[in-house]
Amino acid sequence: MTATTLFYIIIGIIIINFIVDKILDALNARHYNDILPKDLKDVYDDTEYKKSQNYKATKYKFGLITSTFSILLTLGFLLFDGFELIDNIARHYSENSIVIALIFFGIIMIGSDILTTPFSYYSTFVIEEKFGFNKTTAKTFFLDKIKSWLMMSVVGGGIISLIIWFYNITGSLFWLYAWALVAVFTLFMNMFYSKLIVPLFNKQTPLETGVLRDKISEYAQTVGFKLDKIFVIDGSKRSTKANAYFSGFGNEKRVTLYDTLINDLDDDEIVAVLAHEVGHYKKKHIIFNLVASILLTGLTLFILSLFISNPILSNALGVKTPSFHIGLIAFGMLYAPISEITSLIMNIISRKFEYQADDYAKNTYKAEPLITSLKKLSKNSLSNLTPHKAYVFMHYSHPTLLQRINNLRQ
């Protein structure tokens, strides 16, 4: 296979993926105005439903603009040898392969972020603001950007540097060392993400003593789930949308509630949501997802090791001097179809897990408060209650609201 052939394969993958995504988006958009099923008619009144339809349509149209810009930028970069240009800039400052890669990825990542920032800003301060979701300020928005860049530089740069170092000293066996590195990092982040990363962006405070904490503790005791660390995060600093999540293992296990969740739901509903999350923990879903993620990473790195030394990868992107970092970019583009398949499989498994967690909450607590909480959360986020089946199959990690309600009422 020649570099030219590989180049056109990459172009084809990008275009086909874009077309499939846009077809699914269009199919989904055709259902925005569907009549709500009987069991969902109490989620919205007429005014609220029209607002949700308008929100979905606005997001859909804006998504068309952003995704079209993104694919045109990517294709332009490929057709006009953008990767060669940036690689030459990086090589102008150093001959060290690690330094060259860091400069290269730094320009790509930050440059891409700068180009897409106007879209992100418009989405936050125009669209989300218009529909009453946005609570962030311009200062917070740009501070988040700077913090993200710094984290990307330190963490991402460190990992890339080590992987290239492994490649330089071990050759094709680098994937084993890289896999071990990523596995340790993944485990570390699962354990300490809430303690180390979240405070950089949000304030977390222990849930104050009172009726809610007592109810949560009482439920946890009834199912033999030790839960001492319950935190509230200031999600309202950025948005009115609500969430809750578990993180960590052992002594680092904690539950985090968004303050918006506490404001939107009553105590019984919050406990029901937590019962669902406890179900994930008890059913070993968190362990499964962690192990699956690590195994998939290992598989990806192994396949990468089979091709990364072939100069055709770099040449396909128009870069004359073969290198690990250019080969990595080309491989990522070629691997996209496999990544889509693994994501689809993980979504199917995830939807199954959601049913199991709902069943656990129903059997150890109550179904009705979980149903009402799901309805409130859907209403408050103006969720799409009538998505197309193909879109759900390809993209949803959770069953639809109607599917979850039907399951909970069985």
C-alpha positions, 0 to 999 in steps of 0.5 A: 500500500502506498502513502497516497492510498493510505491518505485517501483511506484516511480522507474516506474514513473522516468523510464517511464518519461525518456523513453517518453522524449527520444522518443520525442527527437528522433522523433524531431531529425529525422526532423533536416534535413528536407527541409525548407518550402517555407516561411522559406527558407530565414531564412538560406542560405545553409551554415547557415542551415548546421550549424544549423543542426549541432548545433541541432544534437550536442545538441541532442547527448549531451542531451542524455549523460546528461539526462542518467547521471541524471537518473542513478544518481537518480536511484542509489540514490534510490537503494542504500539508498542515501537519508537515508545516507544524512538524517543521516548526517543531523541528526548528526548535529542537532535534530531540524527538520528545521535545519535537513531539511536545511542541507539535502536540502543543501547537495542535491542541492549543491552536485547535482550542483557540479556533473552537473557542468562539463556538464554545463561547457562543454555546455557553453565553448565547444558547445556554444563556437564552434557555436559562442554563448558563451561570458561568461568567466570562472570567470563569470561562477563560480561567477554565481554559487556562487551567485546562491548558496547564493540566494538558501540558503537565499531565498530557505532556508527561504521559506523551514524553514517557511513551515516546521515551519507552518507544526510543529505548524498547522499540516495538515493545513500548506498548507494554510499558505504555500500557502499564503507565496508562493503567496506573494513571487510570487507577490513580485518577479513579481513586483521587480525581475528586480530591486532586482535580475537581478542586481546581475547578469547583468547591466541594464541601461536606454535606451538612448534618441534617435530614438528608444526610441522615436519610442517606446514611440510613439507606447506606446502612440497610444495604451494607454500604459504608459511606462516610464521605458525602460532598456537595459541589458548586455545580451552580457556578457554571450551570443549572443542570444537575448531577451526582456521582461516585468516585474512588475505592476503599477509604477514598470512596465518596459520593458527590452531589451537585448543589443543583441536584439538592435544589431540584429534588426532594430528599426521597428522590436524592436517596433514590438517585444515590441508591441507583449509584450504589447499585452500580457499585454493588453490581461491580459495574465500576470495576468492569468499566475500569478493567474494560477501559484498561484492556481496550487501551492495551489492545489499542497500544498493541495494534499501534505497536504493529504499525507505528514504525512504518514510515508510510503512516507519516508519509500519508499525512504529507510529512517527509520525516517519519516520527512517532508523533506523526504516526500516532496522529495517522493511526488515530485517524485510521483506528476511528472505525474500530473505536466506533465499534468498541464505543458502540459495544460499551454503550450497549453494556452501559445501557444494560448496567443502567437497568440493573442499577435501576432495579437495585434502587427499586428493590432496595429503596423505592421505584417511584421517587427514582421515576419522579427524580428522572422526570424532574432532571429531564425537564430541568435539562430540557432533554429529548424525550422522543429520540430516534431508535438508531440515534439511541442505539449508536450514541446513548449510554443510558436507556431513554427516560420512557424505557427506564420508567417502563422497567421501573414499573414492572 
